[in-house]
Amino acid sequence: MPNLVRHLPKVIVTCIVLVALGLFIAYPIGAILIESFVIRGTLPPERLKIVTEEALAALPQDESAELKRRWLDSASLSERVDATAMAFTLTGTLIGWDRKASYTDQTQAMEQVLANLPTETRPAVTQEIPIAHVMLHKRIALAFKVRAQIGEARFDQLRSGADNRTGLDNYLALFQQNYLFTAALNSLTLAAATTLFGVPLALLLAYAINHGGVRRPAITRALLLTPLVTPPVLIATAIIMLFGRRGLFTHSLLDQTFGLIDADQTNVYGFFGTMLAQALSYMPAAIIIFDNGLRRQSGRVDEAAAGLGARHGTIFAQVTLPLTWPALKRAIALVFILSLTDFGNPVLLWRDTPVLAGVIYDQITAYQNMPLAAALCCWLILPPLLLYLVLERIGARKRYSTGEAGSLSELPLPASWRLTLGTLTGLVSLLVLTIYATMALGAVTRVWGVDWSFTLGYFTAQGVDVGLAGSGYGSSERGLDTIWSSLAIAGIAAPIGGLLGVVIAYVVERMKPPGANLIVFLALLPAILPGIIFGIGYIVAFNAPFGFTQLSLTGGAAILVLNILFSNLFVGVLAARAALQRLNVAVDEAAESLGAGLFTRFVHVTLPMLRPALLLGMLYVFIDGLTTLSSVIFLVSGDHKLASVTIFNHATSGDFGYAGAKSVILLALALLAMTLVWLIDQPPGKKRFRQFPSIARWKSKNEQAFS
């Protein structure tokens, strides 16, 4: 009995953790998988014919034949034309007349087409006309006539003509509908191009930072990682403001000033501009991976190769690159999946070309076709998964450890390498600075590209009445209300998420319950899945949880808090687990031997030692809550809007002033949060400067998963 009482708190805490992860991570993902197999909508002609024939078969044969004959004889002109057109469709015969013409004209044309049909085709078409007429115009009457024989389920299906079943139709639609297949090819092409361009660029930048290619590596690293703490569409918006049809360079400079181009024809819109925006957006996450990988390499290997006479190019190609392969494959998989699931940049820069993530967005917001959107989300997972499995098999039996870690090579870079890497890093850094300067300038410019006068109106509730701008739906979200809404929601999610991450790590590392591996897997699952899938999963799961509409969370602030919290929970879990693995378990055991209970040990012993992990988890949840888009864009409502979504709306409607103002404020809030975490994280009595933890220890969520 005493032993049971002793372990009861551990059992309760473990069960609470499992229920929370199961309810807010496993359940939404499972719900979207189930939804993808649901078929809703109008019955296709072939299935409607089968249902109708089954209903007619419930009647005596002579009565069924008499009904079809009588109903067809009493058909109006329009009904006969529609039935004949359906008969053509059922037999796979091309309708050879204009279906938009008047029914009188269609009747004449229809008779002519029927007369001209081949002798082997005409009987098949005419034979289908009676059943086609019943399908289209007498289905309800037939349903009530055979209601007792066919049952309520078949009765409802026949009467409504609605399809409500399970199947693979939504998955097969990708190959059956040209629009969807084209969108998938565009997404794959764009993701491949972004990966081929962005990953080598990130590798060279990380190499320059860690091997003396730049003079201020810490400042350069911080600058290149800044896009991690800003809204994801900020870069695309700034690129449009610089190189769009009314861009500062394309329109004001090259077109209006020098007359070298026509900005309406020569601009950044299209495949190249989208790829550039994605490469710059996802380059920081790849830099983090390469930065960690290069820091783990021992410089003695490079020095040994140089001692054997190898030139620097040979060392880089045959020593550095092979040792970087674990980081390289994670970066490839990460950038590929981020690009594949991105819809913000393509919507802004590649508007006339469909991509799969954009199609998913349209299916939900415009067509309310949740099952098809769910199936397309599942398709989005397959290419990155296959790519990752292929990359994992390459070099799987090789070892990439160099022994001593953290001792970078002291070999000086050749002057040509230093010049090349320094120039490349300088250009990319200048481009990043230009992007943020553009957004700041746009926030205080009256009308970008038209009226360059100074204004602070975009930071006020009244806004700026410019006449030309603000014509889109983004203009209805003026003022800073969405900023404070984002701040409140992220502020609620951050402490809960950080603390829950530490609790989960403590359960796994100290309690070691039987389901520890399952707990870790569930906590890390959102890191592997694209945010768009997690967001749609919450719509499906919590619109009527477990069939209870009274428990619906959609449209409220709670669903936003929960989504942000659980989609970023894993950062605190990973950080706390790493810290607990370094801490001596004897400290916890000593507190227990002195009579401290589970709660007392956790609060007064473990939690103070895990303060850095707690702060990091809180910081990540907070900043992602301010800047995330793909996951929450489906969850916002008229009463609860987020700044990242309104920035996207402003950008799509051309309200660059409002987009810039909100982006500047979000960046300031993110930097303020990082500063507060840095100050809190300082040891008591220590005044020495420490590297900014929010940049130095910042981990991209997908990079953590692939690690």
N, C-alpha and C positions, 0 to 999 in steps of 0.2 A: 504493500500500500504506500509506504513512504517513497518508494522508487517511482510509483505511478504519479504521485503528487509532484515529484521532482521534475519529471519529464513532461508533465502536462502543459506548462507554458510553451515549451519548444514545439509540441504538437500543434497547439493553437496558433502560434505565430506562423508555422510552416503552412498550415491549412489556409490561413488568411492570405498569405503570399500567393499560394497556388490558385486560390479562388480569384484574386485580383488579376493575376496574369492571364488566367483562363478566360475571365469575363471580358477584359479590355484589350487583350491581344489575340488569343486563340479564337475566341468567338467571332470577332469581326472578320478575321481571315477565313475562318470556316464558312461564315455566312456568305462571303463573296464567292467562294468556290461552289456552294450549293446554288446560289442565284444564277451562276453562269450556265447551269444546265436547265433552267426554267425557260419554257417556251410560252410566251404570251403574245397575243395579237390576233389578227384575222387568219382563219384557216386558209392555207394555199389551195388553189383550185383542185389539185389532185386529191388532197385529203378531204376537202369538202364534198367531192364527188363520192368518195368511199363512204363517208358518214351518211350522205343522202341515200345512196343505194342500200345501205344496211337498214335504214328506216323503211324504205319501200319494200324490202324483203320481209319485213314484219307483217305486211298485209298479204292476203291471198293474191296469187299471181294474176288472176283475171281482174281483180279489183285494182291492183297496182297499175296494170297496163291501161285500164279504163281511166284512172285518175290522170295519168300522164297525157293521154290523148285529149281528154276533156280540158285540162288546164292549158295545153298548147293551143287548142282550137280557140279558146277564149282570150288568148294573149293579144295585147295591144301591139301597135306597130313598133313602138320603142322596145317593148319587152321581147318581141321576136328578134329584133336586130341585136339586142344585148345577148340573148341566148345563142344566136348564131356565132357571134364573136367569141363567146365562151367556148363553144364547140370547136372552133378553130384552135383556141388555146389548148384545150384538152388533148387534141390530136397532134399538137406540135406543128400546126400549119400556120404559115404567115398570113396575118390579116391583111388582105390586099385592098382595103378601102380606108378612107379618111374617117376615123372615129370621132373627129371633132365637128364634122359637118352636121347639118340638120338630119333628122331621122328619115325624112322623105328622100333626101338625096342619098343617105346611107342605104336605104332599102333598094334603090335602083342599082347602086354600085355593088351591093351585096349579092343580088341576084346574078349580076354579070360575073362576079368573081366565082360564085358557086358553079355557074355554067361552064366556066373555063377551067375548073379543076380537073386534074387527070382522072381518068375513070377509076383508077385504083384508090384514089384519095377521097373522092366525093361521097361514096357510101359511108365511110368511116365518120366523116364530118356530120352528115345528115343524121346518122344514127345517134350522135351525141346531143343533138339539139333538144329533144324532150327532157333528158336528165339535166341538161344545162339550164333549161327554163325553170325546172323545179328548184334547182340549187339557188338560183338568183331571186325568184319571185314567189315561189310557193313553199318555201322551206318552213316558214312559221306555221302555216296551215297543216303541213304534213307532220310537224313536230307535235302539235296538239292532237292530231288524229291517232298517232301511235304512241302517245305518252305512256300509257299503261304497259305497253309491250316492251319499250326500250329502256325504261327507268329514268330517274330524275337526272342523273349525270349526263346520259346521252341526249336527253330532252333539252337540257340547258345548252349543250354544245351545238346541237342542230339548230335550235331557235336563234341563238346569238351569232352562230358562225365564228365563234371565238376559239382560238387554240390555247389550251392551258394544260401543258404536260411537261415532261422532262425529256431531254434528248441532247444531241450534239449539234443541233442546228446552228446555235450561236457561234460555236467554234468553226463549223464548216462555212459560215458566212464569209469568213476571211478569204476563202478561195473561190467562193461563188459570186461575190460582188466585186466588180472591178475597182470601185472606189476604195473599198477597204484594202484590197490587195495592193493597190498603188500606194496607199498611205503607209502600209507596212514596208514596202520597198523603199519609200522615201525615208522612213525612220531609220531603217538599217543602213542605208547609204550615208545619211547624215551622221549617225553614230560612229560608223567606221571612219569617215573622214575626220571627224572631231578627235577621235582617238589617235589616228595616225599623225595628226598635227599637234594636238595638245600634250600627249604623253612625252614624246621626245623633247618638246619645248620645256616641260616641267623638269625632266631629267637634267637638261643642260643648265637650267637655272639653279637647281639644287646643287649640282656639281660646282657651279661657280661660287655659290654661297659657302660651301664646305671646303673648297680647295683653293681659296685665295684668288678667285676670279673677280671679286669686288672688294672695295676698300672698307665699306661699312656693312658687313654681313648681317649683323643683328637688325639694323634699320631696314636693310633691303628685304630680309625675311619677313619682318613685320608688315612692310608695305605690300609685298606680294600676297600675303595671307589675308589682307583686309577684306577682299570680297566674301570671305567666309562669314562676316558679321554684318552683311548688308542684304537687302531684299534681292532675290535671284534675278528679277527683271531690270534691276538698276543698270547693268552693263548694256543690255539691249536698248534701253531707253536712251542712254547717253550716246550710244553709237548712232541712233537715229537722229539725235539732236546735232551730232557732228557731221554725219555723212548721208543723211536722208534727203528727201526732196526739198526740204527747207533747212538743210543742215548748215552749220556754220562754215564748214569748209566747202562742201559741194555747191550750195546755193549762194551764200553771201560772198565767198571768196572766189572760187573757181568759175562760177557762172556769172554772177552780177558784176564782180569787180574786174576779172580778167577775161571773161567771155570764152574760156577754154572748153567748157562742157555745157551740156544742157542737163541741169540737175534733175529734171523730170525723167530723163532717160538714163543718165549715168549716176547711180547712187548705190547705197549699200544693201538695198532690199534684194533678197534672193538667197540662193544656196550659200554663197561665199560669206555674206554678212551674217547669216545664221550660224555657220560653222565658227566664224571668228568670235561671235558673242558666246557661244557655248564653250569654246576653248578657253577664253578668258575667265568664264564663270567657274569652270571645273578644274582649271589649272592649279589653284591653291590646294585642293584636296590631294592632287597627285604630287605636288611639291612636298607636302607633309610626309607622304609615304616614302619618297626618295630621300628626304632629309633624314628620316629615321634609319633607313637602310644604309645610307652612306656613313652615318655616325657609328653604326655597329661594325663597320669594317676597320680592320687594323691597318694603320699606315705602314707597318713594317713589311707587309706584302709588296706594296708599291716600291718601297725602298730596296727590297731584295731584288725585284725585277730590274730596277735601275742599276743596281750593282752588277747585274749580269749583262749589262749593255743595252737593255731595251730602251727605246726612245719613248717619249711621253705618249705619242699616238698609239704605239704598241701596248703600253701599259693600260691605257684607257680601254682599248679594244679587247685585249686578251686577259686582263685582270679585273679592272673595275666593272665593266659591263657584265661579265659572267657572274661576279659576286652580287651584282644588283638584281639578278633575275627574280628572286622572291618578291622584291619590292616592285619590279617591273610588271610582273603578271597581276599583282593586286591593283596597280595603277591602271593597267589596261582594262581590267574588268570593271573597276570603279567608274572611270570616265565613260566607258561604253554604256553602262546601265544608266548613268545620270543623263547622258545625251539622249538615249533611247526613250526615256520616260519624261523628258522635258517638253512642255507644251507652251510655256511662257515666251521663250525666245522665238520659236517658229511662228507663233501667232502674231508677234510684233514685226518680225523681219521676213517671213515667208508666207504671207497671208493667203496668197492664191494657191498654195500647194498644200495638200492634206498630209498630215503626219498622224501616226497612230494615237499618240497622246492627245492631240487636238481633236481627233474623231471621238475619243472617249469623252472628252469634255463636252462636245456638242451632243452626244447621245444622252448625256445626263441632263444638261441644262436646257437644251432645246427640244429634245424628243422624248425625254423621260423614259428612255429604253434602258433600264438598269440591267436586265439580263445580258444584252449584247455588250454593254460597257464592261460588265464583270468578265465576260469571256475574253474580250480584247485585253483586259488587264492581265489575265492569266497567260495570254499569248506573249505579253510583254516580258514575262519572267523567263520564258524558254530560251531566247537567244543568249542573254547574259549567263544563264546557267550552263548552257552547252559550251560557251566560250570559256567560262571559268574551269569546267571539268577538263577541257582540252588543255588549257594552260597548266593545270595542276599535274597532268600526266607528263608534260615536257620537263625533263630534268628532275623527276620525282625521286630518283635513286641517288642523286648527287647531294653532297653536303656543301653548304655555303658559309660555314663558320670559318673565321680567320683567327680564332683563338682570342687574343686580347681585343677588347672592343673599346671604342671611344678614343683611341690614339690615332688621330688623322695623320696622313702623310705630311711630312715637313719638306718634301721635295718642292722646290719653287716651280711655278708654272712657266713654261716658255713664254716669251714676250708675245708671240703670235696668238697663243691660246688665251693669254690674259687680255689681249686687245679684243679678240673675237668674243669671248665670254662676257667681258665687261661691256662691250657695245650692245650685245644682245640683251643683257640684264638691264642696261640703262634704257634701252628702247622700250622694253616691256614695262619697266617701272614708270617711265614717262607716260606711257599709254594709260596705265592704271591711275596715275595722278591726274591726267587730263580728263579721264572719265569722271572722277569725283569732283574736279573743278567745274566740269560742265554741268553736273547736277546742281552744284551750289550756285553757279551763275544762272541757271534756268530758274532757280527758286526765287531770284530777285529781279528777273527780267519780265517786263510786262507781257509781251507776246514774242516768243522765240521765233527768230527769223523774220519778224515783221516790225515790231516796235521794241527797241533795245533799251528803253527808259527803265530806270530803277524803280522797284516797288517792293514793299513788304506785305502786300495784300494777300499773298498766298499763304501766309502764316496766320491769318485771321479768319474768323468765322464768316465775314462778309465776302472774302475772296476778292477777285479782280474782275470787273465787268469789262471784258475786252471785245465783246461782240463777235469776233472771228473764232475765238476758241471756246471751249466749253460746250460744244454741241453734242457731245456723246454722253453716255450714261455715267461716265466717270465724273462729269461736272456736277452731278447732284450730290457728291460726297465731299463738298467743300468743308473747310474748317479742320480743326484738329481733334474732333470727337473720336475718330477712329484710332488716333494715336493713343489717347488715354484708355480707350477700350482694349487695345493691344497690350498696353502697359499693365492694366489691371489683370487681364487673363494670364499673361506671362508671369506676372508677379505672384499670382495664386499657384500656378503650375510649378514654378521653380522650386520653392522650398519643399513642397510635397514630393516632387520628383527626385530632388537630391536626397532627401531623407529616405524615401522608399528604396532608392538604389543602394544606399548603404545597408539598409535592413536586409535586402535580398542577398547582398554579398555576405553579410554576417550569418544569415541562415545557411548559405551554401558552404562557407569556409569554416564556421565554428560549430554549427549544429550537425552538419553533414547528414541530412535526412535521406531516406531511400530515394526520393524523387529529385535529388540535387541536380542531376544532369538535365532533367526535364525543365526545372526552374531556370537554369542557365539558358537553355535553348529558347524558351519562351521569351525571356528578357532580351535576348539578342536578335530575335526574329524581325522586329521592325527595322533593325539596322541593315538587314539583307534585302528586304522588300522595298520597292519604290514607294515614295510617299503618296503618290496618287492612288495606289492600291489600298493603303492603310486608310486614306480618307474615304474612299468609296465603301470600304468595309464597314466603317462607322455608320454611313447612311443606311446601308442594308440592315445592319445588326440592330441599331438603336432607333429606327423609325417606329418599330413596334416590337420591342425586345421579347423574344420567346412567344410572340403572338399577342402580347398585352399592350394595346395602344395607350393605356393609362400610364405606362412606364416610358413613353417616348421621350427621347432627349433631343431630337432634332429641332433646330430653331432656337435653342437656348445656349447660354454661356457654358453650361456644364459639359456639353459634348466637345466644345472647343478646348476647355481645360484638360479633359481626359485624353483627348487625341494628342495634344502637345506633350502632355506629361508622359504617356506611355510610349509614344513614338521616339522619345529621346531618353528614356529611362536607362538604357544600356550603358551610357557614358559613365554615370555614377557607379553602376554595377562593376564595370571593368576597372575603374580607378580604385574603388574600395576593395575589390578582390586582390588586386596587385598589392595594395597596402597591407591587407590582412596577411597575405602570404609572407610578407617581410617581418611582420610583428610576431614576437614570441608568444605562443599560446599559453605559456606558463603564467603570464600576467592575468589572463582571464581565469585560469584555474585557481590562482592564489586568491583572487577576489571571491570566487565561489566557495573556497574552503573557509573564508572568513565570514560566511553567512550571507553574502550578497546574492540577491535573486537575479533572475535573468534581466529584468527591466533595469535594476540598479547597476548591474555590470555593464550593460550596453550604454546607458546614459552617462555614467560617471567614469567609466574606464575606457571602453572601446571608442565611443563617439568622439571624445576629445583627440584621440590619436588619429582619427580618420578625418580630421577637419579639412585638410587639403582636398581629399576625395569628395567630401560633402560639398565644398565650395565649387569644385570643378563641375560636379553633376548639376548643381543649382544654376551655375553660370550657363552651361550648355543649354539646359531647358529654357532658361530665360531668353537667351539670344535667339534660339531657334523659334521660340514663340513670337518674337518680334518680327522675324524675317521670313518664316516659312510661307509657302504659297500653295504648292501642289496638293498638300494634304488637307488644308483647311478651306480651300476655295469652294469646296462642295458643302461645307458645313456652316458657313456664315449665313446670316439672315438679316432681314431689315432692322431688327432690334439689336443685333450683335454683329458688328462689322469689325474687320481687322485692317490695320493700316497697309499690310503687304498686299492684300486683295484690292484695296482702293488705289494703291499705286499702280497695280496692273491695269485696273479700269481706266485710270487717268492716262496711262501710256497708250492704251489701245484707242482712246478717243482723242488723242493729240493734246491733252491738257498737261503739257510738260511742266508748267509752273507748279501746279499742285503736286505732280509726281516728284519733282525736285525738292519741294519744301518738306514733304513727308519723309522722303529718303534721307535728307540731311538730319532731321530730328531723330529718326530711328538710328542712324549711325552715331549721333551724339549720345543717345541713351545706351547703346551697346558699349561705347567707349567708357561711359560713366560707370556702367556695371562692372566692366573689367577692372577699372581703377579701384572701385570699392572692394572687389575681391582681392586685388593685390594688396591693398592696405590691411584688410582683415587677416590675410595670410601671413603678414609679417610677424616673425617671432617677437615676443615681448622684449623690450629693451634693445632690439637690434635696429640700427638705423642705416645699415649698409644697403646699397641698392641691389635688388635681385631682379633677374630677368622677368619680364612681364609674364606671369603664369598663364594668362588667358591666350597669349600667342605661343609661348614656348611649349606649353603642355596641351595646346589646342589639338583635339583629335577629331578629324572628320568622322561622322557616324558610319559611313560606309567603309572607310579605311579601317576602323576598329573591327568591323565584322570580318573583313577579309584578312585581318591579322590573326 
